[in-house]
Amino acid sequence: MAPSFRPPIRFRDNRSDELTALPDHALLNVIRLPQADKATPWALISRRFLYAILLVVIVAVLVWLDKDGYSEHLTFIDAVYYSAVSLSTTGYGDITPVTQTARLVNILVVTPMRVAFLMLLVGTTLSVLTEDSRKTLQLQRWRKTVRNHTIVVGYGTKGRSAVEALIAEGMPPSEIVVIDDNQEALSHAENRGLIAVHGNATKSDVLKIAGVSRARSVVVAPSSDDTAVLVTLSVREINQGVNIVASVREGENQHLLEQSGADSVVISSETAGRLLGIATSTPTVVEMIEDLLSPDAGFAVAERAIIDDEVGANPRHLADIVLGVVRSGELYRLDSPEAETVEPGDRLLYIRYTDETPDDLSEAARAEEEDR
């Protein structure tokens, strides 16, 4: 079967700095940072208005309980009227406190509540008017400090699964940046606590504002193979040292991703096809594989550093179920000669319970070695 697309021709885009040249306030609709307060301006105003009404009612009740301490006998409506004009600092002067008790209540209770009332009104106005400024400062601070983060290109089924796996492995959502051109997908990412960037990741300016030059790794998971190749080329051009993991639908396009600069390539359609074929005869095998690939329950494949007692041992004889040995960034399976013994600095690829950490299992392995 012929490749599903022709190898792309790389060219320079004269508009590559279009977004990076914009000031931070112009990027508020491009980069969306998760907000702690999701309330709309109208909801914010309504809530603070209720707080102001509550203050008026509290003062009115206090004044009405001491209704004989004022210049005229007060009804409850008079108490509400006095509370409203007093807290709003209008102060018509037609009702005044005349007894020592009433004046003391005004000094110790009404005056502080008057200040709180004004703070509510002024604070609400400033909060609404300065919302964009606050977001701009937050965005500016994020762009200056972001580094060693992970960028996920494409927030479809594959991208969301990759994010869930990253979070399950302990990565904070605030260290994950999602790039997509679908607003609904970005809203979902933002609600998940992720940084959302709206744009086409094949353009270098979109990648740059996502901080790809200082990223630790990039997950390329778009819906088409040609887009994956273009994104990988763009990422590798900007950052020569970043770790790129790409997804490709067709196996015949794997070499294109590798030539474009991907460190690891996952073939999604062939992997799914193999699982479907295995499931027809041995569905329990597929169930176990899915369990190993699910980071939130059951078993999981993980990597840990070796302990001192494991140096020189055969990984087949260790307490953990070891699948391979990682040495100088190279993975050696147990059937390879390099994996006969564990050397200093090696890391083990093993199966662990998802409710246990690698440190927990390292301690368990150390205890078992001591028992021997």
Summary of the structure (lengths in Angstrom):
residues: 372
radius of gyration: 31.4
end to end distance: 56.6
largest distance: 100.8
contacts: 1069
relative contact order: 0.09
helix: 52%
strand: 15%
